[in-house]
Amino acid sequence: MRKKLIKSGKTSKALMDLNKQIGERITVLREREDLTLEKLAYVSEISKGGLSEIERGMKEPRISTLLKICKALEVSIKDFFDFEIQE
């Protein structure tokens, strides 16, 4: 079922836009904590390249990855998603 959803142009675009917003949110929170990409990657136990792709919206993060990032940033998952979803 998911493959069918992702193949449609609208859904694919919406997922890409959401991934970009998630990446931007990570960047804002990381910079607020004065952390480098490398330091956040280390603390959250994610590869620097993988974190970079997530921040640029090029990679869809798993929920387990987001939880690691939130823990490293000392922010709840609820607060992490406290932003307007753009359509």
TIMI-2910 file (N, C-alpha, C, CB; in pm, 1 decimal, decimal comma, always signed):
<rs>
+----------+----------+----------+----------+----------+----------+----------+----------+----------+----------+----------+----------+------+
!      n_x !      n_y !      n_z !     ca_x !     ca_y !     ca_z !      c_x !      c_y !      c_z !     cb_x !     cb_y !     cb_z ! resn !
+----------+----------+----------+----------+----------+----------+----------+----------+----------+----------+----------+----------+------+
!    +82,5 !   -119,5 !     +0,0 !     +0,0 !     +0,0 !     +0,0 !    +86,6 !   +125,3 !     +0,0 !    -93,7 !     +0,1 !   +120,5 !  Met !
!   +192,0 !   +126,0 !    +81,1 !   +277,5 !   +244,4 !    +89,2 !   +340,6 !   +274,6 !    -45,7 !   +386,5 !   +225,0 !   +195,3 !  Arg !
!   +382,8 !   +171,2 !   -119,7 !   +444,0 !   +193,7 !   -249,9 !   +347,8 !   +265,8 !   -342,3 !   +488,2 !    +61,3 !   -312,3 !  Lys !
!   +219,3 !   +230,3 !   -336,6 !   +119,8 !   +297,2 !   -420,7 !   +107,8 !   +444,8 !   -381,9 !    -17,8 !   +227,0 !   -408,5 !  Lys !
!   +109,4 !   +473,7 !   -251,4 !    +97,6 !   +611,6 !   -205,9 !   +217,3 !   +694,7 !   -248,6 !    +82,4 !   +616,4 !    -55,1 !  Leu !
!   +335,6 !   +638,0 !   -235,4 !   +456,6 !   +712,3 !   -267,7 !   +469,7 !   +736,6 !   -416,6 !   +578,3 !   +638,8 !   -217,0 !  Ile !
!   +416,1 !   +646,5 !   -497,9 !   +428,2 !   +661,7 !   -642,5 !   +343,1 !   +775,6 !   -696,8 !   +390,0 !   +533,1 !   -710,8 !  Lys !
!   +236,1 !   +811,0 !   -627,7 !   +154,2 !   +920,8 !   -677,7 !   +230,3 !  +1051,7 !   -661,0 !    +17,7 !   +926,6 !   -603,9 !  Ser !
!   +222,2 !  +1138,6 !   -757,7 !   +297,6 !  +1263,7 !   -757,1 !   +270,8 !  +1351,7 !   -636,5 !   +267,2 !  +1340,2 !   -880,2 !  Gly !
!   +144,0 !  +1368,2 !   -599,6 !   +108,1 !  +1455,0 !   -487,4 !   +164,7 !  +1403,0 !   -356,5 !    -43,0 !  +1468,0 !   -476,8 !  Lys !
!   +146,6 !  +1274,5 !   -331,1 !   +194,0 !  +1217,6 !   -205,5 !   +345,2 !  +1224,9 !   -198,2 !   +147,0 !  +1072,7 !   -190,3 !  Thr !
!   +411,2 !  +1194,1 !   -307,5 !   +556,5 !  +1198,0 !   -310,5 !   +605,5 !  +1339,8 !   -281,6 !   +609,5 !  +1148,8 !   -446,9 !  Ser !
!   +542,3 !  +1438,7 !   -341,7 !   +579,2 !  +1578,5 !   -319,5 !   +553,1 !  +1617,3 !   -174,9 !   +501,5 !  +1671,5 !   -414,7 !  Lys !
!   +440,4 !  +1573,3 !   -120,5 !   +406,8 !  +1605,8 !    +18,5 !   +508,5 !  +1544,8 !   +114,5 !   +265,0 !  +1556,0 !    +52,9 !  Ala !
!   +549,7 !  +1421,3 !    +88,8 !   +650,5 !  +1357,2 !   +173,2 !   +783,4 !  +1428,9 !   +162,4 !   +667,1 !  +1210,4 !   +135,3 !  Leu !
!   +819,7 !  +1469,3 !    +43,6 !   +945,3 !  +1541,5 !    +24,8 !   +942,0 !  +1674,7 !    +99,1 !   +972,7 !  +1564,6 !   -124,8 !  Met !
!   +829,1 !  +1743,7 !    +91,2 !   +814,2 !  +1871,2 !   +161,9 !   +821,2 !  +1851,3 !   +312,8 !   +681,7 !  +1938,5 !   +124,0 !  Asp !
!   +757,6 !  +1746,1 !   +363,6 !   +761,2 !  +1717,7 !   +506,5 !   +903,3 !  +1683,0 !   +549,4 !   +664,6 !  +1602,8 !   +541,8 !  Leu !
!   +973,3 !  +1603,4 !   +468,9 !  +1112,2 !  +1569,3 !   +500,6 !  +1198,1 !  +1694,6 !   +507,8 !  +1169,1 !  +1472,0 !   +396,3 !  Asn !
!  +1172,7 !  +1788,8 !   +417,6 !  +1248,0 !  +1914,3 !   +418,1 !  +1218,1 !  +1993,7 !   +545,6 !  +1213,8 !  +1998,8 !   +292,8 !  Lys !
!  +1092,2 !  +1998,6 !   +585,0 !  +1054,4 !  +2070,7 !   +707,0 !  +1114,7 !  +2004,7 !   +831,1 !   +901,2 !  +2077,1 !   +720,0 !  Gln !
!  +1116,8 !  +1872,5 !   +833,8 !  +1178,9 !  +1800,7 !   +945,6 !  +1327,3 !  +1834,2 !   +951,6 !  +1158,3 !  +1647,4 !   +931,6 !  Ile !
!  +1392,6 !  +1833,0 !   +835,9 !  +1534,5 !  +1866,6 !   +830,2 !  +1562,4 !  +2007,6 !   +877,1 !  +1586,1 !  +1849,2 !   +690,4 !  Gly !
!  +1478,8 !  +2100,5 !   +834,5 !  +1495,3 !  +2239,6 !   +876,4 !  +1475,4 !  +2253,4 !  +1027,4 !  +1396,4 !  +2330,6 !   +801,1 !  Glu !
!  +1380,9 !  +2177,2 !  +1081,9 !  +1355,1 !  +2181,7 !  +1226,0 !  +1476,7 !  +2130,2 !  +1303,1 !  +1229,3 !  +2098,5 !  +1261,6 !  Arg !
!  +1536,5 !  +2022,4 !  +1254,3 !  +1656,3 !  +1968,7 !  +1319,0 !  +1767,5 !  +2072,9 !  +1316,1 !  +1702,7 !  +1838,0 !  +1249,8 !  Ile !
!  +1786,3 !  +2136,3 !  +1202,4 !  +1891,3 !  +2238,1 !  +1189,3 !  +1869,4 !  +2352,5 !  +1287,4 !  +1895,8 !  +2292,5 !  +1045,7 !  Thr !
!  +1747,3 !  +2401,8 !  +1296,2 !  +1715,4 !  +2512,1 !  +1388,0 !  +1744,2 !  +2471,3 !  +1532,4 !  +1567,1 !  +2554,7 !  +1372,9 !  Val !
!  +1698,4 !  +2353,7 !  +1571,3 !  +1720,0 !  +2308,1 !  +1709,0 !  +1868,3 !  +2282,7 !  +1736,8 !  +1639,1 !  +2180,5 !  +1736,0 !  Leu !
!  +1939,2 !  +2227,7 !  +1638,7 !  +2082,7 !  +2201,3 !  +1655,1 !  +2159,5 !  +2331,2 !  +1672,7 !  +2137,7 !  +2123,4 !  +1534,4 !  Arg !
!  +2129,0 !  +2429,6 !  +1589,5 !  +2198,1 !  +2558,1 !  +1598,2 !  +2161,4 !  +2632,0 !  +1726,4 !  +2165,0 !  +2644,6 !  +1476,5 !  Glu !
!  +2037,8 !  +2614,8 !  +1771,5 !  +1995,2 !  +2677,0 !  +1897,5 !  +2078,6 !  +2624,2 !  +2013,7 !  +1845,1 !  +2650,8 !  +1923,4 !  Arg !
!  +2115,5 !  +2498,2 !  +2006,4 !  +2197,8 !  +2435,3 !  +2110,7 !  +2347,1 !  +2454,0 !  +2084,6 !  +2165,6 !  +2286,3 !  +2120,5 !  Glu !
!  +2378,9 !  +2527,5 !  +1979,0 !  +2517,4 !  +2554,8 !  +1941,4 !  +2597,2 !  +2426,0 !  +1917,3 !  +2584,8 !  +2638,0 !  +2049,8 !  Asp !
!  +2533,0 !  +2331,5 !  +1849,2 !  +2596,8 !  +2204,7 !  +1815,6 !  +2634,9 !  +2201,6 !  +1668,5 !  +2504,4 !  +2087,1 !  +1849,0 !  Leu !
!  +2748,9 !  +2145,5 !  +1639,6 !  +2786,2 !  +2122,6 !  +1500,2 !  +2713,4 !  +1997,7 !  +1451,9 !  +2941,8 !  +2107,4 !  +1483,9 !  Thr !
!  +2708,0 !  +1982,1 !  +1322,9 !  +2649,7 !  +1862,2 !  +1263,5 !  +2723,6 !  +1738,4 !  +1314,8 !  +2655,3 !  +1869,1 !  +1108,3 !  Leu !
!  +2855,0 !  +1748,7 !  +1318,8 !  +2937,6 !  +1637,0 !  +1364,0 !  +2907,9 !  +1600,1 !  +1509,4 !  +3085,5 !  +1671,3 !  +1348,2 !  Glu !
!  +2893,2 !  +1699,7 !  +1595,6 !  +2866,8 !  +1674,5 !  +1737,2 !  +2729,5 !  +1611,6 !  +1756,9 !  +2877,0 !  +1804,5 !  +1817,5 !  Lys !
!  +2627,4 !  +1662,7 !  +1687,6 !  +2494,0 !  +1604,1 !  +1699,6 !  +2493,9 !  +1461,0 !  +1647,8 !  +2390,7 !  +1688,5 !  +1623,1 !  Leu !
!  +2562,2 !  +1437,0 !  +1538,0 !  +2571,0 !  +1301,8 !  +1483,1 !  +2633,6 !  +1207,9 !  +1585,5 !  +2652,8 !  +1301,1 !  +1351,9 !  Ala !
!  +2740,1 !  +1253,1 !  +1648,6 !  +2809,5 !  +1171,3 !  +1748,3 !  +2719,0 !  +1140,9 !  +1867,8 !  +2937,3 !  +1242,2 !  +1795,8 !  Tyr !
!  +2657,8 !  +1245,2 !  +1923,2 !  +2575,0 !  +1229,8 !  +2042,6 !  +2451,5 !  +1144,0 !  +2013,5 !  +2532,4 !  +1367,5 !  +2095,8 !  Val !
!  +2394,7 !  +1157,4 !  +1895,0 !  +2273,8 !  +1081,6 !  +1860,3 !  +2304,9 !   +945,6 !  +1797,5 !  +2188,0 !  +1162,6 !  +1765,0 !  Ser !
!  +2433,4 !   +915,7 !  +1780,8 !  +2478,2 !   +788,2 !  +1724,3 !  +2423,7 !   +764,5 !  +1583,7 !  +2436,5 !   +674,0 !  +1814,8 !  Glu !
!  +2430,0 !   +870,1 !  +1503,8 !  +2389,2 !   +865,0 !  +1363,2 !  +2509,6 !   +908,8 !  +1281,6 !  +2262,7 !   +956,6 !  +1334,3 !  Ile !
!  +2524,4 !   +852,7 !  +1163,5 !  +2638,4 !   +894,8 !  +1081,6 !  +2623,2 !  +1041,4 !  +1043,4 !  +2650,8 !   +806,9 !   +954,8 !  Ser !
!  +2735,1 !  +1108,8 !  +1030,9 !  +2734,0 !  +1250,4 !   +992,5 !  +2668,7 !  +1267,5 !   +855,3 !  +2878,1 !  +1308,0 !   +991,2 !  Lys !
!  +2701,4 !  +1178,9 !   +763,2 !  +2642,6 !  +1185,6 !   +628,8 !  +2492,3 !  +1164,1 !   +631,0 !  +2707,2 !  +1082,5 !   +538,2 !  Gly !
!  +2447,7 !  +1067,7 !   +712,1 !  +2304,1 !  +1042,2 !   +723,6 !  +2229,8 !  +1160,2 !   +783,5 !  +2279,4 !   +918,7 !   +807,6 !  Gly !
!  +2287,8 !  +1218,7 !   +887,3 !  +2225,7 !  +1335,8 !   +950,2 !  +2222,1 !  +1453,3 !   +852,9 !  +2302,0 !  +1375,4 !  +1078,7 !  Leu !
!  +2327,8 !  +1469,5 !   +777,4 !  +2332,5 !  +1576,6 !   +677,1 !  +2221,7 !  +1559,0 !   +573,7 !  +2470,0 !  +1579,2 !   +607,4 !  Ser !
!  +2201,7 !  +1436,4 !   +527,9 !  +2095,2 !  +1409,8 !   +429,8 !  +1957,5 !  +1438,4 !   +489,1 !  +2102,0 !  +1263,7 !   +381,1 !  Glu !
!  +1939,1 !  +1403,3 !   +616,3 !  +1811,2 !  +1431,0 !   +683,1 !  +1789,3 !  +1581,5 !   +694,4 !  +1807,1 !  +1365,4 !   +823,5 !  Ile !
!  +1892,5 !  +1654,7 !   +736,5 !  +1878,7 !  +1800,6 !   +751,0 !  +1847,9 !  +1868,2 !   +618,1 !  +2006,3 !  +1860,2 !   +810,3 !  Glu !
!  +1900,5 !  +1814,3 !   +508,9 !  +1874,4 !  +1874,0 !   +377,3 !  +1745,3 !  +1822,7 !   +314,3 !  +1990,7 !  +1846,2 !   +283,9 !  Arg !
!  +1673,2 !  +1736,0 !   +385,0 !  +1546,0 !  +1684,6 !   +335,1 !  +1560,6 !  +1579,3 !   +227,7 !  +1464,2 !  +1796,3 !   +282,4 !  Gly !
!  +1679,1 !  +1524,1 !   +214,7 !  +1705,0 !  +1425,4 !   +110,2 !  +1677,9 !  +1282,6 !   +156,5 !  +1847,9 !  +1437,1 !    +63,0 !  Met !
!  +1663,9 !  +1264,3 !   +286,6 !  +1645,0 !  +1130,8 !   +342,7 !  +1529,6 !  +1134,8 !   +440,9 !  +1774,4 !  +1079,7 !   +411,6 !  Lys !
!  +1440,1 !  +1037,9 !   +429,4 !  +1326,9 !  +1028,7 !   +521,6 !  +1372,7 !   +957,0 !   +648,4 !  +1206,1 !   +954,1 !   +455,7 !  Glu !
!  +1372,8 !  +1027,3 !   +761,1 !  +1421,0 !   +963,5 !   +884,3 !  +1318,5 !   +866,8 !   +942,4 !  +1455,9 !  +1069,5 !   +988,2 !  Pro !
!  +1369,1 !   +758,1 !   +997,9 !  +1282,9 !   +665,6 !  +1071,2 !  +1247,5 !   +729,4 !  +1204,2 !  +1352,0 !   +526,8 !  +1092,0 !  Arg !
!  +1137,9 !   +683,7 !  +1263,5 !  +1097,7 !   +738,8 !  +1393,0 !  +1204,9 !   +711,0 !  +1497,8 !   +962,3 !   +679,7 !  +1437,8 !  Ile !
!  +1270,7 !   +596,1 !  +1489,0 !  +1376,8 !   +564,7 !  +1585,8 !  +1492,6 !   +663,2 !  +1572,5 !  +1427,6 !   +420,2 !  +1565,8 !  Ser !
!  +1520,7 !   +705,7 !  +1450,9 !  +1625,7 !   +805,0 !  +1427,4 !  +1583,9 !   +940,1 !  +1484,2 !  +1656,6 !   +817,4 !  +1276,5 !  Thr !
!  +1459,3 !   +978,4 !  +1461,0 !  +1409,5 !  +1105,1 !  +1516,1 !  +1412,9 !  +1104,0 !  +1668,4 !  +1266,6 !  +1132,3 !  +1467,2 !  Leu !
!  +1381,9 !   +990,8 !  +1727,5 !  +1386,4 !   +980,9 !  +1873,7 !  +1529,2 !   +999,2 !  +1924,9 !  +1330,2 !   +845,0 !  +1920,4 !  Leu !
!  +1627,2 !   +942,6 !  +1855,9 !  +1768,2 !   +960,9 !  +1894,2 !  +1808,4 !  +1107,7 !  +1883,6 !  +1860,4 !   +874,3 !  +1805,4 !  Lys !
!  +1765,0 !  +1172,4 !  +1776,4 !  +1797,8 !  +1313,5 !  +1755,6 !  +1732,1 !  +1398,4 !  +1864,3 !  +1752,2 !  +1360,6 !  +1614,9 !  Ile !
!  +1604,9 !  +1371,7 !  +1892,9 !  +1534,2 !  +1446,8 !  +1996,9 !  +1601,3 !  +1429,0 !  +2132,4 !  +1387,8 !  +1402,5 !  +2004,9 !  Cys !
!  +1641,5 !  +1308,4 !  +2163,2 !  +1708,7 !  +1283,5 !  +2290,8 !  +1838,9 !  +1364,0 !  +2297,8 !  +1737,4 !  +1131,7 !  +2309,0 !  Lys !
!  +1914,9 !  +1362,6 !  +2189,6 !  +2042,0 !  +1436,3 !  +2186,5 !  +2018,8 !  +1586,8 !  +2198,8 !  +2118,7 !  +1405,4 !  +2056,7 !  Ala !
!  +1909,1 !  +1635,6 !  +2143,4 !  +1877,1 !  +1778,0 !  +2148,4 !  +1799,4 !  +1815,8 !  +2274,8 !  +1797,1 !  +1817,1 !  +2025,4 !  Leu !
!  +1767,7 !  +1714,5 !  +2354,8 !  +1691,5 !  +1734,7 !  +2478,0 !  +1558,3 !  +1803,2 !  +2451,9 !  +1772,6 !  +1816,3 !  +2576,9 !  Glu !
!  +1487,3 !  +1749,9 !  +2352,3 !  +1354,8 !  +1801,1 !  +2317,6 !  +1262,0 !  +1679,9 !  +2301,0 !  +1359,1 !  +1889,7 !  +2185,5 !  Val !
!  +1139,1 !  +1692,6 !  +2347,2 !  +1044,2 !  +1581,8 !  +2332,7 !  +1001,9 !  +1571,2 !  +2186,5 !   +919,8 !  +1601,8 !  +2424,9 !  Ser !
!   +957,6 !  +1453,1 !  +2149,5 !   +911,5 !  +1433,7 !  +2011,4 !   +790,5 !  +1523,3 !  +1985,1 !   +875,7 !  +1284,0 !  +1984,9 !  Ile !
!   +708,4 !  +1545,3 !  +2088,1 !   +592,6 !  +1634,1 !  +2075,6 !   +637,7 !  +1776,6 !  +2043,7 !   +508,4 !  +1632,2 !  +2205,3 !  Lys !
!   +736,5 !  +1825,4 !  +2119,3 !   +787,0 !  +1960,3 !  +2095,3 !   +860,4 !  +1969,8 !  +1962,1 !   +879,3 !  +2003,0 !  +2208,7 !  Asp !
!   +924,2 !  +1860,9 !  +1922,1 !   +993,8 !  +1860,5 !  +1793,6 !   +896,7 !  +1891,5 !  +1679,5 !  +1062,3 !  +1724,6 !  +1769,9 !  Phe !
!   +778,7 !  +1831,0 !  +1686,3 !   +680,4 !  +1849,5 !  +1579,7 !   +588,5 !  +1969,6 !  +1603,1 !   +597,2 !  +1724,7 !  +1565,4 !  Phe !
!   +628,9 !  +2059,8 !  +1688,5 !   +550,3 !  +2180,2 !  +1715,7 !   +583,9 !  +2287,9 !  +1612,3 !   +577,0 !  +2232,4 !  +1860,0 !  Asp !
!   +544,7 !  +2259,6 !  +1487,7 !   +561,6 !  +2356,3 !  +1379,5 !   +449,5 !  +2336,5 !  +1279,2 !   +700,9 !  +2341,4 !  +1311,0 !  Phe !
!   +423,2 !  +2441,2 !  +1203,1 !   +317,6 !  +2436,3 !  +1102,1 !   +361,7 !  +2351,3 !   +985,0 !   +280,4 !  +2577,5 !  +1054,5 !  Glu !
!   +279,1 !  +2255,1 !   +947,0 !   +309,2 !  +2173,1 !   +830,0 !   +262,6 !  +2251,0 !   +707,3 !   +239,8 !  +2031,0 !   +838,4 !  Ile !
!   +355,1 !  +2275,3 !   +618,0 !   +323,4 !  +2350,0 !   +496,1 !   +274,5 !  +2253,0 !   +389,8 !   +447,0 !  +2429,7 !   +445,2 !  Gln !
!   +170,5 !  +2292,2 !   +320,0 !   +115,3 !  +2205,2 !   +213,7 !   +147,3 !  +2260,1 !    +77,9 !    -36,3 !  +2189,5 !   +228,2 !  Glu !
+----------+----------+----------+----------+----------+----------+----------+----------+----------+----------+----------+----------+------+
</rs>
